[in-house]
Amino acid sequence: MLAIAHRSGNTVAGLREALDLGVDLVEADVHAYRGRLEVRHLKTMGGLPWLWDRGEIVHRRRHEHLDLAGLIAALGDDHRLMIDLKGLHPRLAPSVAQLLRASVPDRGLTVCTKSWWMLDAFDLPVQRVFSASSRRQLARLRARVAREPVDGVSVRLSLLDAEVVDELHRGTERVLTWSVDTPEALDRARSVGADGVISKDLDLLRGVIAET
């Protein structure tokens, strides 16, 4: 089972900690904002200088300003980065693809998104992962992989059962699932036949790594 560190790539320290642990991939959230490729989970608040998520509001000046180029530089020669494209900015995917071609043209980094049209911007050797977080998206994903094989899929755990995973496996070798942050969720991911778990709990991932 693949061990994927959820959001650990949103800081350089988190990236290095997860890589040193031995995870298979480190996930980082990337947004396009005013010509920058910002690495952060927090969302913008319109034109206001604030970033937010559930129960959290942070002024931009107090938030670590990490861009994707800096994160890739910190990655060094490693390839274990999964870039999660956030938002619908029309320049997000092309800008990320251009950066990858210029900085790591021969390395198979992974890119995932719920907005699948963005994946068309990426060439080999990038691994493209189609994400689904709702029943409607999952229905579209099942139809998509039935038409044409894909590099990988990432599906919310509550949407999966063994039958769905088996169907997805007909069009991909990697069925990833999230969020797997408890032993109970890990047991469920195993029971449905998922190939990888995406978790914020590094101790849980350490156990997954030890079993492989």
Stockholm file with secondary structure:
# STOCKHOLM 1.0

chainA/1-212         MLAIAHRSGNTVAGLREALDLGVDLVEADVHAYRGRLEVRHLKTMGGLPWLWDRGEIVHRRRHEHLDLAGLIAALGDDHRLMIDLKGLHPRLAPSVAQLLRASVPDRGLTVCTKSWWMLDAFDLPVQRVFSASSRRQLARLRARVAREPVDGVSVRLSLLDAEVVDELHRGTERVLTWSVDTPEALDRARSVGADGVISKDLDLLRGVIAET
#=GR chainA/1-212 SS CEEEETTGGGSHHHHHHHHHHTCSEEEEEEEEETTEEEECSSEEETTEEEEEETTEEEEGGGSCCCBHHHHHHHHTTCCCEEEEECSCCTTHHHHHHHHHHHHCTTSCCEEEESSGGGGGGCCTTCEEEEEECSHHHHHHHHHHHHHSCCSEEEEEGGGCCHHHHHHHTTTCSCEEEECCCSHHHHHHHHHHTCSEEEESCHHHHHHHHHHC
#=GC SS_cons         CEEEETTGGGSHHHHHHHHHHTCSEEEEEEEEETTEEEECSSEEETTEEEEEETTEEEEGGGSCCCBHHHHHHHHTTCCCEEEEECSCCTTHHHHHHHHHHHHCTTSCCEEEESSGGGGGGCCTTCEEEEEECSHHHHHHHHHHHHHSCCSEEEEEGGGCCHHHHHHHTTTCSCEEEECCCSHHHHHHHHHHTCSEEEESCHHHHHHHHHHC
//
